[in-house]
């Protein structure tokens, strides 16, 4: 599921995606053997890819330049569906993306990324 970026009546740009963590992900066997947990860096990558799929209107050629902050709130397990809600701020070639990631059990992570972009 992808909900493209769109500005609300206050000018805030919001978007959303959903990703199901495949139970056969190659990262599981080596990450907490016997108790599979989706690595945090993979959660960050889901946010990164979600941002690339839902760029703010008027931007082109997004490129990640920084992971500004990350807070992991609960583990992500094989088979979980990640709901990624993004809020874009910025413009003029610099965009910040604040994401909240949740599973069926509740909040899983908060991630803030910074991108550069060509203005269309």
N, C-alpha and C positions, 0 to 999 in steps of 0.2 A: 504494500500500500504506500502510495506517495501522494501527499497533498502539496501541490506546488506553493511556492512562496507568494504571499499576497499581503498587501498593506491593509491594516484595519483603519477605522475612521480617525485614529490618532496618529497614523503614519508609522506605526510599529509593523515590521514585516515578520510574519509568522509562516511556518511551514511544518510539516510532519511527515514522518515515514514510519514504517514498521518492518522489522526484520525478525525472522524466526531463526534461532540458533540451531543449526543442524546437529543432531546427536552424534554424527560421524565426523565432526570437525577434527582436522588433523592436530589441533592444539591440545585436545583433551587428554590423550594418553600420558603426556609428560607434565601436565599441570595438576598437581595434587592427585597422584595416582591412587585409584580406589575411591576417590571422591571428586569427581570431575567438576571443575568450576571454570567458566569462560574467563580467560585472562583479561585484566583491566585494560591492557593495551589494545585488545580486540574490541572492547566497548568503545574506546576512543576512536578506533578506526571506523566503527559503525557510524559514529557521529560525523566523522570526517567525510565519509562517502555519502551520508545523508545530506550534508551541506552541499556537496558537489552536485547532487541530484536535484536540489531545490534552491538554486541560487536566487538572491534577491533580484527583483525586477531592475533592469537597466545595467546589470553587471555581466561581464563575459570573461572567460579565461581565469576563473578563480584558482588561486594557488595558496596552499596552506603555508603560513610563515611561522606560526607559533601555537603551541598548546599553552594557553595562559594559566589555566587552573583545571584541576580535576578533583572531584570528591566522590569516592565510592561509598555507597550507602548500604548496599546489600548484594550478595552474590548473584551471579547469573549462571543458571544451570543448563545442561543439554536439553533442548526442546523448548526453552523459554522463548516467548515472543517479546521482542524489545519494541516498545513504543517510544519513538524519538521525537520530541517536540522542540522545535528550533525557533529562536527569536533572533533576527538579524538587526544590527544597528550599524550605522556608519554611512559610508558613501565616499565619493571622490577617490576611488581606488583602494580604500581600506575598509574592510567589513569585519565586524566581530559577530560571532555566532555563539549564543548561549543556549545550551541544550539541557533538557531534563530527559533522562532515560528511565523508563519504568518497565517492570514485568507485571504479570498477573498478581504478584504478591505485593506490589507497591514500588516506591522509588528505589532505583538501583544506582544511579549516578547523576552527577551534575558536571558538565564539561563546558569550558569556554575556549574557543578557538579564534585565531585571527587569520584572516585571509587578505591577499591583495587581489585586485581585479582590474581588468580593463573596463572602463565605463563605455557602455554601448551608446 
